């Protein structure tokens, strides 16, 4: 290795710049009347967004990002209790004075000072309208017959930011309650079997919700090209694939 490059890397590490470089995340920007909404794609089910001076993190998990180096949270949304969605250490790294954490009923007792929201509840938190919506399995079940995600235990969230309605589905299948979701600008839908949806199920959910922009997420090794093909020519729905495997 070039000696000068090695010295620069050592100096950068000393100042924490290498770690910061590793946290250069892909982002999409959406102009709104109140300023730019920025969405950052951390990985798997973890993402965050910024609007003005505020940051909202969704399902932060340390295996997906170095949360000690990401913006502190004003609001944290946790969809359910599974370890790839609920990470107390990552949440601790993001907390600051005034951070509010919203969790689903399955997370009760797992985090200190959390706000529990049940399916169907709406609240205004940190200036954002937050709606908890159902996220559960109908078809896919464990060997004992219980669904991977029982009804009423997990949440998806509809978050209103700068007049944009963002649906973050959590771990779910196409469920009847999706038909009630209206005017969704941006949707994150999971796509990995057997825990959530196949590409066909994700396409079905998208046709029900009709988001302007659809991000498959939590998709593991699922072929995202299959979803793109299924929704090709579907009016009004743009599929965007980002690093959320």
N, C-alpha and C positions, 0 to 999 in steps of 0.2 A: 504493500500500500504506500502511496505517496506520503512522505513524512509530513508535509504541510497539511495534507488532508486529515491525517491522523491527529495532528495537534488541534485542528479546528473542531474535529469531532469530540475530542476530550474537553475542550473549552465549552462547546455547545452542551455537552452532557452536564457539565458543572453548573450551567445556567438553566438547565431544564429544557433547553430548546429542542433536543432530540425528542423528548416526550411530547412536546407540543407539536412537532412536525408529524409524529405518528397519529395525532388526533386531528389532522386536517381531513375533515369529513366532507363527503359530497353533500351539496345542498341545492335545494330549489327555492326560488324566490317568487313570491306572489304579491304584486302591488295591491294595496287596498286603500280606501279613502283615508284611513288612519295611519298609513305608513306600510312599510314592507313586512310581510309575513315570511319568515325564513324557516324552512324545514330541513333538519339535518338527519341523515340516515346513519345511525350508529351500527346496527346489525341485528338480525333475527327479529325479535319483537321490540327492540329498544330504539327509540328515536327521541328527538327533542325539537322544539320550535322556539323561535324568539319573535317577539313583537314589541317594538319600542325597547324599553329597558327591561322587559320581563322575559323570563325563560320558563317554559313548561317541558318537563321531562316525562316520558311515558315508559313504564316498565324498565327502569335503568338496571342493568345487570353488568357486574364487573368483568365477566368473561367477554363482553362485547366492546367495552370501551374503558379508558382510564378516567373514571369520573372525578378523580381528584384534580384533573386538569381541564375539565369541561365547565361551562358556566354554572354557577350555583343556581338552584331552582327557586322560583317563586311558588310554583305549583308542581307537584308530582302526582301522576295518575298511575295506579297499579290495578291491572285488570283482574288478576287472581293470584292464588297462593303458590303456584308451581315455581320451582327454583330458577327456571329460565325467564321468569317474569317478576319475581319478588326476590330482591337481594338487599337485605338490611344494611350491609356494609356500603354498597354503592349509594343507597339512599342517605346514609350517614355522611358520605363524602359530599353530597349535593346540598345538604341542609345548611341553612343560614338562619339568622334571626328573622322570624316571620314566614319561613317556608311552611306551606300547608300541603299535607299529603292526603290524597283521597284513595280509599281502598274499597274493594268489594267485600261482601259478607264473609267469604271464605278466608279473608285475611285478618279477621278480628283477633286481637291479642298478639299479633305478630310484629306490630310496629307501635312505637310509642306516639301518643298524641295524633293519631290518624283520624280522619273523618270517614266514617263508613257510609257509603251510599248504596242503597238497594236499587234493583232494576225499576225504572220508571221515575226515580227521584230526579229533581232539577235543583241546582243551586247556582248562585253567583259567587265565585271564589276568585279572589285576586283580580277582580274586574272581568273575569271570563265566565260566560254561561256554560255550565257543565251539566250534561244529562247522562245519567247512567242507563244503559240499555241492555237487554238480555244477551248473553253469550253462552251457548251451551250446545251439547251434542244431542242429536236425535237418533242418528244411524250408528255412529261408531261407539263401540263399548268395549270395556275390559272383559277378560275371560269370565269374570264372575257375573257379567250382565249389567254392571253399572256403567253409565256413560263416563267417558274420560273427563267431561266437564258437565256436572249436573246443573240442571236449570235452577236459577236463583242464587248460585254461589259465585259466579263470575260476572264481570261487567265488560261491555264495550262502552265507549264514551263518545258522545257527540259534543264537540268543543266549538264554541263560536268565538272566532278571533277576527276582529276587524271586518265584520260582515261576511267572513268566510265560515262555512259550516264544515267541520272536519269530523269524519266518522272513523274512529279507531276501534276495530271490531273485537279485539282480543281473540281468544281461542273459541271459535264457534263454527257451526255449520249454517247453511241457509235456514233460518228459523222464521216462523210466520210473522214475528214482530218486526222484521225488516221492512215489511210493506208499509209500516207507519212512518218510516224515515223519509222525510221530504227535503228537497232543496239542498241536497248534499253536494258541496263543491269538490271535496277531496275525500277519498275513502282509502283506508288501509284494510285489506282483507287477507286473512291467513290462508295458506295453501300447502298443507303437508298432511299426508295420510300416515297413520289412521287417526291422528289427533284432531284435525280440523277438516279442511276441504280438499277435494280433488280439483284440478283445473275446471272440470265441468261444473262442479258445485259452485266454485268461485264465480264462474261466468253467470250462472243462474242468479247468484246473489247480486252481482253487478247489474243484471237486467232488472232486478226488483228495485234496487236502490237508485240506480241511474245517476251515479256520481259523474261530474264533469271530468275528473281525473281519478284514475284507479291505480293504486300502488299495491301489487301483491307483496306481502311480507311474511316473515316466519315461514319461508318456503323450502328451506333445506335443499335437498337435491331434486326437487320437483322441477319439471321442464316448464319454465315460464313461457317458452315459445308456444306451448300448447294453448295457454290462456290467450296469448296475443292472437293466435289463429282463430280461436273460438269467438273472439269479440271483433274480429276484423270486419269492418263495414258497419258495425253497430253504431247508429247515429248518436252523437253527443257524448260518447265515452272514449276518453283517451287513456290507453294503458301505458304506464311508465314503469320500467323495471329499474330498480336501484339495488345496491349491495345489501340486501336484507335477508340473506339465506340463513 
